[in-house]
């Protein structure tokens, strides 16, 4: 069974439940969220926006699945750029209840396969907070290498924070 599948509007309720249950767990790693983010309607709105970006070829939004097929998180290839760049950025999260079981590692591998396979991209980039060693390990296990540091890169948990930059490049023949 696949560990990821395309995001669907029907995922709104499950994602709202996961986000609510994992709110405190995910808060140190994410932007501050409006209360609507934790509702089914709020998730449906985000999904519609993600699907519209997907239709434009700008992203590949997926959900992360447990072994029983239930949704346990999200993973997205964002900001897809074509032309000479052929690149994207990767973002993901797994709910607190399903964390530490290798699901993120497998999901990142599947997203990398999607990027280099069907999407025919050349490069995937990811960024982590300096102290997010768990995510850095997930990336390293999937062949991502550290290539830089971005000062005040993203506003996470209410403040601008530095991030370590990682990338993986499609093997060339």
TIRO-2110 file (N, C-alpha, C; in Angstrom, 1 decimal):
// TIRO-2110
0.8, -1.2, 0.0, N, 1, A
0.0, 0.0, 0.0, CA, 1, A
0.9, 1.3, 0.0, C, 1, A
0.5, 2.2, -0.7, N, 2, A
1.2, 3.5, -0.8, CA, 2, A
1.1, 4.3, 0.5, C, 2, A
2.1, 5.0, 0.8, N, 3, A
2.1, 5.8, 2.0, CA, 3, A
1.6, 7.2, 1.8, C, 3, A
1.5, 7.6, 0.5, N, 4, A
0.9, 8.9, 0.1, CA, 4, A
-0.2, 8.7, -1.0, C, 4, A
-1.1, 9.7, -1.1, N, 5, A
-2.0, 9.7, -2.2, CA, 5, A
-2.4, 11.2, -2.4, C, 5, A
-3.0, 11.5, -3.5, N, 6, A
-3.4, 12.9, -3.7, CA, 6, A
-4.4, 13.4, -2.7, C, 6, A
-4.3, 14.6, -2.3, N, 7, A
-5.2, 15.3, -1.4, CA, 7, A
-6.6, 15.4, -2.1, C, 7, A
-7.6, 15.2, -1.3, N, 8, A
-9.0, 15.3, -1.8, CA, 8, A
-9.8, 16.2, -0.9, C, 8, A
-10.9, 16.8, -1.4, N, 9, A
-11.8, 17.6, -0.5, CA, 9, A
-12.4, 16.7, 0.6, C, 9, A
-12.6, 15.5, 0.4, N, 10, A
-13.1, 14.6, 1.4, CA, 10, A
-12.2, 14.4, 2.6, C, 10, A
-10.9, 14.9, 2.5, N, 11, A
-10.0, 14.7, 3.6, CA, 11, A
-10.1, 15.8, 4.6, C, 11, A
-11.0, 16.8, 4.4, N, 12, A
-11.1, 18.0, 5.3, CA, 12, A
-11.4, 17.6, 6.7, C, 12, A
-12.4, 16.7, 7.0, N, 13, A
-12.7, 16.3, 8.4, CA, 13, A
-11.6, 15.6, 9.1, C, 13, A
-10.9, 14.7, 8.4, N, 14, A
-9.8, 13.9, 9.0, CA, 14, A
-8.7, 14.9, 9.3, C, 14, A
-8.4, 15.8, 8.4, N, 15, A
-7.3, 16.7, 8.6, CA, 15, A
-7.6, 17.7, 9.8, C, 15, A
-8.8, 18.2, 9.8, N, 16, A
-9.2, 19.0, 10.9, CA, 16, A
-9.0, 18.3, 12.3, C, 16, A
-9.5, 17.1, 12.3, N, 17, A
-9.3, 16.3, 13.6, CA, 17, A
-7.8, 16.1, 13.9, C, 17, A
-7.0, 15.8, 12.9, N, 18, A
-5.6, 15.6, 13.2, CA, 18, A
-4.9, 16.9, 13.6, C, 18, A
-5.2, 18.0, 13.0, N, 19, A
-4.6, 19.3, 13.3, CA, 19, A
-5.0, 19.7, 14.7, C, 19, A
-6.3, 19.5, 15.1, N, 20, A
-6.8, 19.8, 16.4, CA, 20, A
-6.1, 18.9, 17.5, C, 20, A
-6.0, 17.7, 17.3, N, 21, A
-5.4, 16.7, 18.2, CA, 21, A
-3.9, 17.0, 18.4, C, 21, A
-3.2, 17.5, 17.3, N, 22, A
-1.8, 17.7, 17.3, CA, 22, A
-1.4, 19.1, 17.4, C, 22, A
-2.3, 20.0, 17.8, N, 23, A
-2.1, 21.4, 17.8, CA, 23, A
-0.9, 21.8, 18.6, C, 23, A
-0.8, 21.4, 19.8, N, 24, A
0.4, 21.8, 20.6, CA, 24, A
1.7, 21.2, 20.1, C, 24, A
1.6, 19.9, 19.7, N, 25, A
2.7, 19.2, 19.2, CA, 25, A
3.3, 19.9, 17.9, C, 25, A
2.5, 20.3, 17.0, N, 26, A
2.9, 20.9, 15.8, CA, 26, A
3.3, 22.4, 15.9, C, 26, A
2.7, 23.1, 16.9, N, 27, A
2.9, 24.6, 17.0, CA, 27, A
4.3, 25.1, 17.0, C, 27, A
5.3, 24.4, 17.5, N, 28, A
6.7, 24.9, 17.5, CA, 28, A
7.3, 24.9, 16.0, C, 28, A
6.7, 24.1, 15.1, N, 29, A
7.2, 23.9, 13.8, CA, 29, A
6.5, 24.6, 12.7, C, 29, A
5.4, 25.3, 13.0, N, 30, A
4.5, 25.8, 12.0, CA, 30, A
4.2, 27.3, 12.3, C, 30, A
3.7, 28.0, 11.2, N, 31, A
3.2, 29.4, 11.4, CA, 31, A
2.1, 29.4, 12.4, C, 31, A
1.9, 30.6, 13.0, N, 32, A
0.7, 30.7, 13.9, CA, 32, A
-0.6, 30.5, 13.0, C, 32, A
-1.6, 29.9, 13.5, N, 33, A
-2.8, 29.6, 12.7, CA, 33, A
-4.0, 30.3, 13.3, C, 33, A
-4.9, 30.7, 12.4, N, 34, A
-6.2, 31.2, 12.8, CA, 34, A
-7.0, 30.1, 13.3, C, 34, A
-8.0, 30.3, 14.2, N, 35, A
-8.8, 29.3, 14.7, CA, 35, A
-9.6, 28.5, 13.6, C, 35, A
-9.9, 29.1, 12.5, N, 36, A
-10.6, 28.4, 11.4, CA, 36, A
-9.8, 27.3, 10.8, C, 36, A
-8.4, 27.3, 11.0, N, 37, A
-7.6, 26.3, 10.5, CA, 37, A
-7.9, 24.9, 11.1, C, 37, A
-8.4, 24.9, 12.3, N, 38, A
-8.7, 23.7, 13.0, CA, 38, A
-10.1, 23.2, 12.8, C, 38, A
-10.8, 23.8, 11.9, N, 39, A
-12.2, 23.4, 11.6, CA, 39, A
-12.3, 22.6, 10.3, C, 39, A
-13.3, 21.8, 10.1, N, 40, A
-13.5, 21.2, 8.8, CA, 40, A
-13.7, 22.2, 7.7, C, 40, A
-14.4, 23.2, 7.9, N, 41, A
-14.6, 24.3, 6.9, CA, 41, A
-13.3, 24.9, 6.5, C, 41, A
-12.5, 25.2, 7.5, N, 42, A
-11.2, 25.8, 7.3, CA, 42, A
-10.2, 24.9, 6.5, C, 42, A
-10.3, 23.6, 6.8, N, 43, A
-9.5, 22.7, 6.1, CA, 43, A
-10.0, 22.5, 4.6, C, 43, A
-11.3, 22.5, 4.5, N, 44, A
-11.9, 22.4, 3.1, CA, 44, A
-11.4, 23.6, 2.3, C, 44, A
-11.4, 24.8, 2.9, N, 45, A
-10.9, 26.0, 2.2, CA, 45, A
-9.5, 25.9, 1.7, C, 45, A
-8.6, 25.4, 2.7, N, 46, A
-7.2, 25.2, 2.3, CA, 46, A
-7.0, 24.1, 1.3, C, 46, A
-7.8, 23.1, 1.3, N, 47, A
-7.7, 22.0, 0.3, CA, 47, A
-8.2, 22.5, -1.1, C, 47, A
-9.2, 23.3, -1.1, N, 48, A
-9.7, 23.9, -2.4, CA, 48, A
-8.5, 24.8, -3.0, C, 48, A
-7.9, 25.5, -2.1, N, 49, A
-6.8, 26.4, -2.6, CA, 49, A
-5.6, 25.5, -3.1, C, 49, A
-5.3, 24.5, -2.4, N, 50, A
-4.2, 23.5, -2.8, CA, 50, A
-4.5, 22.9, -4.1, C, 50, A
-5.8, 22.4, -4.2, N, 51, A
-6.2, 21.8, -5.5, CA, 51, A
-6.2, 22.7, -6.7, C, 51, A
-6.5, 24.0, -6.4, N, 52, A
-6.4, 25.0, -7.5, CA, 52, A
-5.0, 25.2, -7.9, C, 52, A
-4.0, 25.2, -7.0, N, 53, A
-2.6, 25.4, -7.3, CA, 53, A
-2.1, 24.1, -8.1, C, 53, A
-2.7, 23.0, -7.7, N, 54, A
-2.3, 21.7, -8.4, CA, 54, A
-2.8, 21.8, -9.8, C, 54, A
-4.0, 22.3, -10.0, N, 55, A
-4.5, 22.4, -11.4, CA, 55, A
-3.7, 23.3, -12.3, C, 55, A
-3.0, 24.3, -11.7, N, 56, A
-2.2, 25.2, -12.4, CA, 56, A
-0.7, 24.6, -12.5, C, 56, A
-0.5, 23.4, -12.0, N, 57, A
0.8, 22.8, -12.1, CA, 57, A
1.8, 23.4, -11.1, C, 57, A
1.3, 24.1, -10.1, N, 58, A
2.2, 24.8, -9.1, CA, 58, A
2.6, 23.9, -7.9, C, 58, A
1.8, 22.9, -7.6, N, 59, A
2.0, 22.0, -6.5, CA, 59, A
1.5, 20.6, -6.7, C, 59, A
1.9, 19.7, -5.8, N, 60, A
1.4, 18.4, -5.8, CA, 60, A
1.0, 18.0, -4.4, C, 60, A
-0.2, 18.4, -3.9, N, 61, A
-0.6, 18.2, -2.5, CA, 61, A
-1.0, 16.7, -2.3, C, 61, A
-0.5, 16.1, -1.3, N, 62, A
-0.7, 14.7, -0.9, CA, 62, A
-1.1, 14.6, 0.5, C, 62, A
-1.7, 13.5, 0.9, N, 63, A
-1.9, 13.1, 2.3, CA, 63, A
-1.0, 11.9, 2.6, C, 63, A
-0.6, 11.8, 3.9, N, 64, A
0.2, 10.7, 4.3, CA, 64, A
-0.7, 9.7, 4.9, C, 64, A
-0.5, 8.4, 4.6, N, 65, A
-1.4, 7.4, 5.0, CA, 65, A
-0.7, 6.4, 6.0, C, 65, A
-1.5, 5.9, 7.0, N, 66, A
-1.0, 4.9, 7.9, CA, 66, A
-1.2, 3.6, 7.1, C, 66, A
-0.7, 2.5, 7.7, N, 67, A
-0.8, 1.2, 7.1, CA, 67, A
-2.2, 0.7, 6.8, C, 67, A
-3.2, 1.3, 7.6, N, 68, A
-4.6, 0.9, 7.4, CA, 68, A
-5.3, 1.8, 6.4, C, 68, A
-4.6, 2.7, 5.8, N, 69, A
-5.1, 3.6, 4.8, CA, 69, A
-5.7, 4.9, 5.4, C, 69, A
-5.7, 5.1, 6.7, N, 70, A
-6.2, 6.3, 7.3, CA, 70, A
-5.2, 7.5, 7.1, C, 70, A
-5.7, 8.7, 7.0, N, 71, A
-4.9, 9.9, 6.8, CA, 71, A
-4.3, 10.2, 8.2, C, 71, A
-2.9, 10.5, 8.2, N, 72, A
-2.2, 10.8, 9.4, CA, 72, A
-1.3, 12.0, 9.2, C, 72, A
-1.4, 12.7, 8.1, N, 73, A
-0.6, 13.9, 7.8, CA, 73, A
-0.7, 14.4, 6.4, C, 73, A
0.1, 15.4, 6.1, N, 74, A
0.1, 16.0, 4.8, CA, 74, A
1.6, 16.1, 4.3, C, 74, A
1.8, 16.0, 3.0, N, 75, A
3.1, 16.3, 2.4, CA, 75, A
2.8, 16.9, 1.0, C, 75, A
3.5, 18.0, 0.7, N, 76, A
3.2, 18.7, -0.5, CA, 76, A
4.5, 19.1, -1.2, C, 76, A
4.6, 18.9, -2.5, N, 77, A
5.6, 19.5, -3.3, CA, 77, A
5.0, 20.9, -3.7, C, 77, A
5.6, 21.9, -3.2, N, 78, A
5.2, 23.3, -3.4, CA, 78, A
6.0, 24.1, -4.4, C, 78, A
5.5, 25.2, -4.8, N, 79, A
6.2, 26.2, -5.6, CA, 79, A
7.0, 25.5, -6.7, C, 79, A
6.3, 24.6, -7.5, N, 80, A
6.9, 24.0, -8.6, CA, 80, A
7.2, 25.0, -9.7, C, 80, A
8.5, 25.0, -10.1, N, 81, A
8.9, 26.0, -11.1, CA, 81, A
9.5, 25.1, -12.3, C, 81, A
9.0, 25.5, -13.5, N, 82, A
9.4, 24.7, -14.7, CA, 82, A
10.6, 25.5, -15.4, C, 82, A
10.7, 25.3, -16.7, N, 83, A
11.7, 26.0, -17.4, CA, 83, A
13.1, 25.4, -17.1, C, 83, A
14.1, 26.2, -17.0, N, 84, A
15.5, 25.8, -16.8, CA, 84, A
15.6, 25.3, -15.3, C, 84, A
14.7, 25.7, -14.4, N, 85, A
14.9, 25.4, -13.0, CA, 85, A
14.4, 24.0, -12.6, C, 85, A
13.2, 23.6, -13.1, N, 86, A
12.6, 22.3, -12.8, CA, 86, A
12.8, 21.9, -11.3, C, 86, A
12.2, 22.7, -10.4, N, 87, A
12.5, 22.5, -9.0, CA, 87, A
11.2, 22.7, -8.2, C, 87, A
11.2, 22.3, -7.0, N, 88, A
10.1, 22.5, -6.0, CA, 88, A
10.6, 22.5, -4.6, C, 88, A
9.8, 22.9, -3.7, N, 89, A
10.1, 22.8, -2.3, CA, 89, A
9.1, 21.7, -1.7, C, 89, A
9.6, 21.1, -0.6, N, 90, A
8.8, 20.1, 0.1, CA, 90, A
8.5, 20.5, 1.5, C, 90, A
7.2, 20.3, 1.9, N, 91, A
6.8, 20.5, 3.2, CA, 91, A
5.9, 19.3, 3.7, C, 91, A
6.0, 19.0, 5.0, N, 92, A
5.2, 17.8, 5.4, CA, 92, A
5.0, 17.9, 7.0, C, 92, A
4.1, 17.2, 7.4, N, 93, A
3.9, 16.9, 8.9, CA, 93, A
3.1, 15.6, 9.1, C, 93, A
3.4, 15.0, 10.2, N, 94, A
2.7, 13.8, 10.6, CA, 94, A
2.1, 14.1, 12.0, C, 94, A
0.9, 13.6, 12.3, N, 95, A
0.2, 13.9, 13.5, CA, 95, A
1.0, 13.3, 14.7, C, 95, A
0.8, 13.9, 15.9, N, 96, A
1.5, 13.4, 17.1, CA, 96, A
1.3, 11.9, 17.3, C, 96, A
0.1, 11.5, 17.2, N, 97, A
-0.2, 10.1, 17.5, CA, 97, A
0.5, 9.1, 16.6, C, 97, A
0.9, 9.6, 15.4, N, 98, A
1.6, 8.7, 14.4, CA, 98, A
3.0, 9.0, 14.2, C, 98, A
3.6, 9.9, 15.0, N, 99, A
4.9, 10.3, 14.8, CA, 99, A
5.9, 9.2, 15.4, C, 99, A
7.1, 9.2, 14.8, N, 100, A
8.1, 8.3, 15.2, CA, 100, A
8.0, 6.9, 14.7, C, 100, A
7.2, 6.6, 13.7, N, 101, A
7.0, 5.3, 13.2, CA, 101, A
7.5, 5.1, 11.8, C, 101, A
8.2, 6.1, 11.3, N, 102, A
8.8, 5.9, 10.0, CA, 102, A
7.9, 6.4, 8.9, C, 102, A
6.7, 6.9, 9.2, N, 103, A
5.8, 7.3, 8.1, CA, 103, A
6.3, 8.5, 7.4, C, 103, A
6.9, 9.5, 8.1, N, 104, A
7.4, 10.7, 7.4, CA, 104, A
8.6, 10.3, 6.5, C, 104, A
9.4, 9.4, 7.0, N, 105, A
10.5, 8.9, 6.1, CA, 105, A
10.0, 8.3, 4.8, C, 105, A
9.0, 7.4, 5.0, N, 106, A
8.5, 6.8, 3.8, CA, 106, A
7.7, 7.8, 2.9, C, 106, A
7.0, 8.7, 3.5, N, 107, A
6.3, 9.7, 2.7, CA, 107, A
7.2, 10.6, 1.9, C, 107, A
8.3, 11.0, 2.6, N, 108, A
9.3, 11.9, 1.9, CA, 108, A
9.9, 11.1, 0.7, C, 108, A
10.2, 9.8, 0.9, N, 109, A
10.7, 9.0, -0.2, CA, 109, A
9.7, 8.9, -1.3, C, 109, A
8.4, 8.7, -1.0, N, 110, A
7.4, 8.6, -2.1, CA, 110, A
7.2, 10.0, -2.8, C, 110, A
7.3, 11.1, -2.0, N, 111, A
7.2, 12.4, -2.7, CA, 111, A
8.4, 12.7, -3.6, C, 111, A
9.5, 12.2, -3.1, N, 112, A
10.7, 12.4, -4.0, CA, 112, A
10.6, 11.6, -5.3, C, 112, A
10.1, 10.4, -5.1, N, 113, A
9.8, 9.5, -6.3, CA, 113, A
8.8, 10.2, -7.3, C, 113, A
7.8, 10.8, -6.7, N, 114, A
6.8, 11.6, -7.5, CA, 114, A
7.5, 12.7, -8.2, C, 114, A
8.3, 13.5, -7.5, N, 115, A
9.0, 14.6, -8.1, CA, 115, A
9.9, 14.2, -9.2, C, 115, A
10.7, 13.2, -9.0, N, 116, A
11.7, 12.8, -10.1, CA, 116, A
11.1, 11.9, -11.1, C, 116, A
9.9, 11.3, -10.8, N, 117, A
9.2, 10.4, -11.8, CA, 117, A
8.2, 11.2, -12.6, C, 117, A
7.0, 11.1, -12.2, N, 118, A
5.9, 11.6, -13.0, CA, 118, A
6.0, 13.1, -13.2, C, 118, A
6.5, 13.9, -12.3, N, 119, A
6.6, 15.3, -12.4, CA, 119, A
7.9, 15.7, -13.2, C, 119, A
8.9, 14.8, -13.3, N, 120, A
10.1, 15.1, -14.1, CA, 120, A
10.8, 16.3, -13.6, C, 120, A
10.9, 16.5, -12.3, N, 121, A
11.6, 17.6, -11.7, CA, 121, A
13.1, 17.3, -11.6, C, 121, A
13.9, 18.3, -11.5, N, 122, A
15.4, 18.1, -11.3, CA, 122, A
15.8, 18.1, -9.8, C, 122, A
15.1, 19.0, -9.1, N, 123, A
15.6, 19.3, -7.7, CA, 123, A
14.4, 19.4, -6.8, C, 123, A
14.6, 18.9, -5.5, N, 124, A
13.6, 19.1, -4.5, CA, 124, A
14.4, 19.8, -3.3, C, 124, A
13.8, 20.8, -2.8, N, 125, A
14.4, 21.5, -1.6, CA, 125, A
13.5, 21.4, -0.4, C, 125, A
14.1, 21.4, 0.8, N, 126, A
13.4, 21.4, 2.0, CA, 126, A
14.1, 22.2, 3.0, C, 126, A
13.4, 22.8, 4.0, N, 127, A
14.0, 23.6, 5.0, CA, 127, A
13.5, 23.2, 6.4, C, 127, A
14.4, 23.2, 7.3, N, 128, A
14.0, 22.8, 8.7, CA, 128, A
14.5, 23.9, 9.7, C, 128, A
13.8, 24.0, 10.8, N, 129, A
14.4, 24.8, 11.9, CA, 129, A
15.7, 24.2, 12.3, C, 129, A
16.6, 25.1, 12.8, N, 130, A
17.9, 24.6, 13.2, CA, 130, A
17.8, 23.4, 14.2, C, 130, A
16.9, 23.4, 15.1, N, 131, A
16.8, 22.4, 16.1, CA, 131, A
15.9, 21.3, 15.8, C, 131, A
15.4, 21.2, 14.6, N, 132, A
14.5, 20.1, 14.2, CA, 132, A
15.3, 18.9, 13.6, C, 132, A
16.0, 18.3, 14.6, N, 133, A
16.9, 17.2, 14.2, CA, 133, A
16.1, 16.0, 13.6, C, 133, A
14.9, 15.8, 14.1, N, 134, A
14.1, 14.6, 13.6, CA, 134, A
13.8, 14.8, 12.1, C, 134, A
13.4, 16.0, 11.7, N, 135, A
13.1, 16.3, 10.3, CA, 135, A
14.4, 16.2, 9.5, C, 135, A
15.5, 16.7, 10.0, N, 136, A
16.7, 16.6, 9.3, CA, 136, A
17.1, 15.2, 9.1, C, 136, A
16.9, 14.3, 10.0, N, 137, A
17.2, 12.9, 9.9, CA, 137, A
16.3, 12.3, 8.8, C, 137, A
15.0, 12.6, 8.8, N, 138, A
14.1, 12.1, 7.7, CA, 138, A
14.6, 12.5, 6.4, C, 138, A
15.1, 13.7, 6.2, N, 139, A
15.6, 14.2, 4.9, CA, 139, A
16.9, 13.5, 4.6, C, 139, A
17.8, 13.4, 5.5, N, 140, A
19.1, 12.7, 5.2, CA, 140, A
18.8, 11.2, 4.8, C, 140, A
17.9, 10.5, 5.5, N, 141, A
17.6, 9.2, 5.1, CA, 141, A
17.1, 9.0, 3.7, C, 141, A
16.6, 10.1, 3.1, N, 142, A
16.1, 10.1, 1.7, CA, 142, A
17.0, 10.8, 0.8, C, 142, A
18.3, 10.9, 1.1, N, 143, A
19.3, 11.4, 0.2, CA, 143, A
19.4, 12.9, 0.1, C, 143, A
18.7, 13.7, 1.0, N, 144, A
18.8, 15.1, 0.9, CA, 144, A
20.2, 15.5, 1.6, C, 144, A
20.8, 16.5, 1.1, N, 145, A
22.1, 17.0, 1.7, CA, 145, A
21.9, 18.5, 2.1, C, 145, A
22.5, 18.8, 3.2, N, 146, A
22.5, 20.2, 3.6, CA, 146, A
23.3, 21.1, 2.7, C, 146, A
22.7, 22.2, 2.3, N, 147, A
23.5, 23.1, 1.4, CA, 147, A
23.5, 24.5, 1.8, C, 147, A
22.9, 24.9, 2.9, N, 148, A
23.0, 26.2, 3.4, CA, 148, A
22.2, 26.5, 4.6, C, 148, A
22.3, 27.8, 5.0, N, 149, A
21.5, 28.3, 6.1, CA, 149, A
20.8, 29.6, 5.7, C, 149, A
19.6, 29.7, 6.0, N, 150, A
18.8, 30.9, 5.6, CA, 150, A
18.4, 31.6, 6.9, C, 150, A
19.0, 32.8, 7.1, N, 151, A
18.7, 33.5, 8.3, CA, 151, A
17.2, 34.1, 8.2, C, 151, A
16.5, 34.1, 9.3, N, 152, A
15.2, 34.7, 9.4, CA, 152, A
14.3, 34.2, 8.1, C, 152, A
14.3, 33.0, 7.8, N, 153, A
13.7, 32.4, 6.6, CA, 153, A
12.2, 32.4, 6.6, C, 153, A
11.6, 31.9, 7.7, N, 154, A
10.2, 31.8, 7.8, CA, 154, A
9.7, 32.2, 9.2, C, 154, A
8.5, 32.8, 9.2, N, 155, A
7.8, 33.2, 10.4, CA, 155, A
7.1, 31.9, 11.0, C, 155, A
7.8, 31.3, 12.0, N, 156, A
7.3, 30.1, 12.6, CA, 156, A
7.1, 30.3, 14.1, C, 156, A
6.0, 29.8, 14.6, N, 157, A
5.6, 30.0, 16.0, CA, 157, A
5.7, 31.5, 16.4, C, 157, A
5.3, 32.4, 15.5, N, 158, A
5.2, 33.8, 15.8, CA, 158, A
6.4, 34.6, 15.7, C, 158, A
7.5, 34.0, 15.2, N, 159, A
8.8, 34.8, 15.1, CA, 159, A
9.6, 34.3, 13.9, C, 159, A
10.3, 35.2, 13.3, N, 160, A
11.2, 34.9, 12.2, CA, 160, A
12.3, 34.0, 12.7, C, 160, A
12.5, 32.9, 12.0, N, 161, A
13.5, 31.9, 12.5, CA, 161, A
14.4, 31.4, 11.4, C, 161, A
15.6, 31.2, 11.7, N, 162, A
16.6, 30.6, 10.8, CA, 162, A
16.3, 29.2, 10.4, C, 162, A
16.6, 28.8, 9.2, N, 163, A
16.4, 27.4, 8.7, CA, 163, A
17.6, 26.9, 8.1, C, 163, A
17.8, 25.6, 8.2, N, 164, A
18.8, 24.8, 7.5, CA, 164, A
18.2, 24.4, 6.2, C, 164, A
18.9, 24.6, 5.1, N, 165, A
18.4, 24.2, 3.7, CA, 165, A
19.0, 22.9, 3.3, C, 165, A
18.1, 22.1, 2.7, N, 166, A
18.5, 20.8, 2.2, CA, 166, A
18.0, 20.7, 0.8, C, 166, A
18.7, 19.8, 0.0, N, 167, A
18.2, 19.5, -1.4, CA, 167, A
18.6, 18.1, -1.8, C, 167, A
17.9, 17.6, -2.7, N, 168, A
18.2, 16.4, -3.4, CA, 168, A
18.0, 16.7, -4.9, C, 168, A
18.9, 16.1, -5.7, N, 169, A
18.9, 16.4, -7.1, CA, 169, A
18.7, 15.0, -7.8, C, 169, A
17.9, 15.1, -8.9, N, 170, A
17.6, 13.9, -9.7, CA, 170, A
18.9, 13.3, -10.2, C, 170, A
19.1, 12.0, -10.1, N, 171, A
20.3, 11.4, -10.7, CA, 171, A
20.3, 11.6, -12.2, C, 171, A
21.4, 12.0, -12.8, N, 172, A
21.5, 12.1, -14.2, CA, 172, A
22.2, 10.9, -14.8, C, 172, A
21.9, 10.6, -16.0, N, 173, A
22.5, 9.5, -16.7, CA, 173, A
23.7, 9.9, -17.5, C, 173, A
END
